[in-house]
Amino acid sequence: MLTLEQVKQKSAARLAKLHPAVLAGANELIRRSYNRGVPILITQGMRTIAQQNELYAQGRTKKGDIVTNARGGDSYHNYGLAIDFALLLPDGRNVSWDMNRDGDGDKVADWQEVAQEGKQLGFEWGGDWTSFKDYAHLQMSFGLSIQDLKAGRRPTAQQSAAALSCITGGEPEVNKDIPVIIMLNGKKLTTGVMDDAVTYAPVRAIAEALGAKVTYNASSKTVNIVKE
């Protein structure tokens, strides 16, 4: 059986360029699902406009089944606000999209367990949509429509802090809307917010970029960083 770190590593490459709250939510979703006996793989994260158009062409001008109704720019994936997932099979190499699979034998479909955890973390699940259902899709819209995003609007620092607080189990305490950029070795790593001269940033993103492991104890509200 793969360890949690091995499972997380399989998704790491697909988590690049996600919004900090979506990134934190994705990593926490992997952890929570694993702890329920349901290892998952994040199959899609940030998607370029060109990649979106290629996907839209599938089942229309290209072979395959139709998997999206969103053209380039019309998906939350294009703005780093969405992820897709699949069930990671016991061999650690293959995945399943079988929504009835009960690999952990708890009489609850593994897919539903992941969806439940995602919604608790603040994600909107595509399986709840009334028209074109997308069962592998989870997104955080922050109240922004696609038209808002096309017009250049993005989640505010306060919205981002509130989403991160939901993920970590804390209470939103950041009141000022002053975004800051966190740099690592001259390159942008993530974003945070400054409130009364105090900088708030996603500790997991920073710690993991520095090679450390991060765990969170919800009962004691303790973040533990370990660097071997």
N, C-alpha and C positions, 0 to 999 in steps of 0.2 A: 504493500500500500504506500502511495506517495505521501510525503509529509506535506504540511500546509505550505511551507516555503517552496517546495518543489511545484506544488499546484499553482501558487502565486506567480512563480517564475515563468510558467507556461503562458500566462496572459500578459506579462510585463510589456512586451513589445507593442501590444495593441492598446496600451493605456497612454501612450505618448500624446501630448498636446491636448489632453482633456482639460476641461475646466477643473480647478482645484477641488471643488465640492464633488463633482462627478467622479474624479479620480479617487478621492477618499471613499466615496460611496461604493465604487467598484471594488476596491481592495477590501472594504468591510463586508461587502456582499460575498466575496470569495471566502473570507474567514468564517462568516456566520453559516454559510451553506456547508462548508467543510465540517464545521462543528456539529451540524445536523446529519452528517454522514452522506452529504451530497456534494462531491467535488464538481466544480464547474470550470469552464473555459470561457473567457471573454473572447468572442470571435470577431467583433467589430467595435471600433471606438471612433476616433476622429476619421472622417472620410472627406476627401477633397471633392470639389465640384465635378472634376473629370471622372473620378471614381463613382460618384453618384449617378452621373449620366450613363456610365457603362452599365451600372446595375439596373437603371431604369430601362435600358434597351433590352435587357434579358426578357424573353417572352414576347417581345414586340418586333424589333428588327434583328434580334439575335436569338439563337436557340436557347431553350430552357423555360422554366416556369416563371411567371410574373411574381416577383417577390417584393416589389415596392411600387407605390403610386407617386413617389416623390422624384421630381427631376432635380438636377443639380441646383443647390441653393434652397431647396424646399424641404430639407430634412434637418432635424436637430443634430444629426451626426456631423453635418457640415460645419457646425459651430462648436464642436467638442462637448455637446450637452447630452449625448446619448451613447448607450452601449448595447450590444447584443450578446447573448450568452447561449451556451449549449452545455449539456451534461457530459462531464469527462468520465469515460468508462474506466473500469478497474485496471485495464492494461496500461493506463497512463498515456496512451498515444491516440486513441480514437475517441470520437465524440458521438453523442446521440441527440436527436431532436424528438425522441419519443416522449410525448407528453403524458403517457400513461405508465411510464417506467417507474418502478418502486424498488430501486436498487438497494435502499437501506432497510427494506422490509417493514416499514412502520405503518403500512396501509394508507399512506398519503402519497400521492404522486410526487416524485422528486421535483418535477417542473413547478408544481403548485407551491412547494416549499420554498423554492428560490424566488418565485413571484411574491410570496408573502413577505419574505425578508426584504426584498427590494422595495416594496411599498412602505414597510416600516422605516426604511432609511430615507424616505422622501422621494423615491422614484415614482414616476407614472408608468404603469405597465401597459404595453400595447395590447395585451390580451383583454383588457377592459374596454377597448374602443368598440364603438357600436357599428362602424362601417368596415373599413379594411383592418381586420385584426392582425396584429404582428406579435405573436406570442413570445418571440425571442427578444423583444425590444423593451428597453427601460430608458427613460429620459427624465431630465429635470428641466422644465421650461422656465422656471422662475417667473411665471406669469407673462412671459414674452411670447408673442405669436411669431410665426415665420416672417411675416411682414415687418414686425419690429426688428428682428434680427437682420433682415435684408437692408433695413434703413440704418443699420449701424448700432442699434441699441444693444446693450449687453447687461447681464446681471450686475446689480450694484454691489459694492463691497459689503453693505449691510445685509443684503439678501444672501450673499455668499457666506458670510459669517453665521447667519441663522441656519443655513443648510448644513454647514459643517457642525454646528452645535447639535442639530438633530442626529447627525451621524455618530457623534461621539457621546451623546447622552447628556450633554450639558444644557445650560440655559443661555440664550443669546444675550450678551452683555455689551456688545460693541454698538455704540450709538452714533458715531461720526462716520461720515461717508468719504473717507480719504484713502483711496487705493494706493498701494505701494507695490513695487516690483522687487522680487527676491532674486538676486543674482548669485550664481555659483561659478567661480573661476571665469568671470566675465561673460557668462551666458545666462539668459533668463531661465530660471528654474520654475518659479510659480509666482502667484500673486498673493498679497495679503492686505491688511487694512491697518491704518494707524488711528488710534483713539487716545487722545490726551497724552501724546508722546510715547505711547506704548504700541509696539508693532505686534499684530496678531497674524500668524501665518500657519498653514497646515503642517503640523509637526511631522506627520508621516512622510509627506513629500520631501521635506528637507532631510530628515533622518535617513530615509532609504536612499536618497541620492548620495549620502555620505557613507553608505555601506552598513548602516545600523538597522536593527530590527525593532519594530514598534508594536507594543501590545497595549490594550486599554482595558481596565477593569471598571465596568460600569457601576458596580455597587460602591466602590470606594472613590470613583472618579479619578483614577490614577493612570497616568500615561507612563509606561516603562520603556526606556530606550536602552538597548543593549548593543554594544559594538565589540565584537570579538577581535 
